[in-house]
Amino acid sequence: MSNLPFFSKLLERVVQTRLQAFLDSNNLILVTQSAYREFHSTETAVMAIYNDMLLAAEPSQVSIIKTVCSVPQRSVLCPRLFILYTADLAEEVQQYDVNFHTYADDNQLYLYCRSDDMTSSVDRLECCLTGVSYCMSANHLKLNAQKTELL
């Protein structure tokens, strides 16, 4: 019986622990990333977006959320490496004045607008998504349209 799978997983865990310590000590994970950060979870991701929506809520405003999902889970390192590999997505999204929050490899793009400005806001969100798609293509990634939804 081979011990290679065991040693492979053990080595992966050691690398993951050291990588996480490096990322944390150098503040290299985006503040909008709620995964792989101490005191952050799916709950904090949902609460951050919900809080933003409540703060922006006015009687004549609506919120538009676009969810983009990405990387398959092959190892404990894949999601963390994906986060580093796609860190420039935040800069791309900010160009369109769209809010951005991530949890692991799931990205939420969202914005607020008055109800009479919804068409132009949806257009801006779609342009942002096109920019994200180009950015991902430049990094040899593909946006999965089947896992992308507008809420």
N, C-alpha and C positions, 0 to 999 in steps of 0.2 A: 504494500500500500504506500502510495506516495504522500509525502508531507508537503509537497509544493503548494497546493491550495491553501493549507493552513499558514505557511510562511508568507505566501503572497498577501493574504488578508492581514496578517500581523504587520508586515511591512507597510501596507497601505494605511493601517491605523496609526502607526508611528509617524509616517509622513503627514497624514491628516492632522494629527495633534500638533506637530511642529509648525505646519503651514498655518493652522488656525492661530497659534500663539504669535507668529510673525505678523499675520494680518491684523490681529487685535492690537498688538503693541505699536504698530505703525499706522493705525487708523486707515486701512486700505479698503475696508468694506463700506460701501455707500451707506449714508444715514437712512436712506429710503429702503434698505434691505433689512427685512425682519427675520431672515433665517441665518443660522450659524453665528449669532451674536448673543452674548450673555444677556439675559433678561428680555429676550425677544422670542416671539413664537407666532403661530398662525393667528392667535388671539390678538397680539399687538398689531399685526398687519391689518386685520379687519377693523380693529378699533381706530387705527390711524386714519384709514380711509373714511370710516363712518364719522369720525370727529371732523375731518375736513369737510365732509358733506354737510354736517350740521352747522359748522361755522359759516359756510357759504350760503346756507339756505335763507332764502327770502321768499315771500309769497309769490313773486313772479319769476323765480329761478327754478331751473331743473338741473339735475346732475346727469352726466353721461359717462359711463364707464366702459372701457374696452379691456378685455382680458386676453392676454397673450401667453400661451404656455409653450415650453420649449423642450428641454433636454431629457433623454431617457436615463433612468437610474441604473447604471451598470456597476458602479462601485461607490464607496464612500467619498472618493475624491471628485468624481464627475460633477456633482452640483457646485462644489466650491470652485473648481477650475472653470466651470461655465460662467460663474459670477464674475471671476476675474477677466475672462475672455470677452465678456459683453459689457464691461464697465462703461464703455464709451456710449452705450445706449442712452444713459441719463443725459449726456450732453446733447445728443440728437433730439431727444424729447423736449428739452428745455428751449430749443430754438423755436418751437411751435407754441410756447406758453401753455403747455399741457402738464398736468400733475402726473407724477410717476411714483409708484411704490412696487416693491418686489418682495416676494417670499420664495427663497431658493430660486427655482427656475421659472416661476410664474410671475408675470409682469402685469400690472394694472396701470392703464393710462386713463386718466379721468380729468374732467373739467366741468365747470359750472357756467351756466349762461341764463339769460332771461328767456322766457318761453318764446318770445317773438324773434329771438336770435338763434334758435335751435338749429336751423338749417345750415347757417354759416359755421356754427360750432361743430356740427357733425362733419362738415367739409374739412375743417381744420384738423379734427381728430383723424379723419381718413388720410389727409396729407401727412400727418405725423406718422401714421402707421406705414405709409409708403416710404417715408424717410427711414423708419426703423427697419423695414424690409431691405432697403438698399444698404443700410449700415451692416445688417446681418450678412447680406450677400458679400460685402467687402471682406468680412471676416470668415468667409466660406461656411456660413450657416444658412439655413433655410427656415423662413417663418412658416409654421404649419397653419395654414388657413382653416383647416378642419377643427383646430383647437382654439381658434380665435373667435370671440363672440362679443357682440355689442349688447350691453344691458341697458 
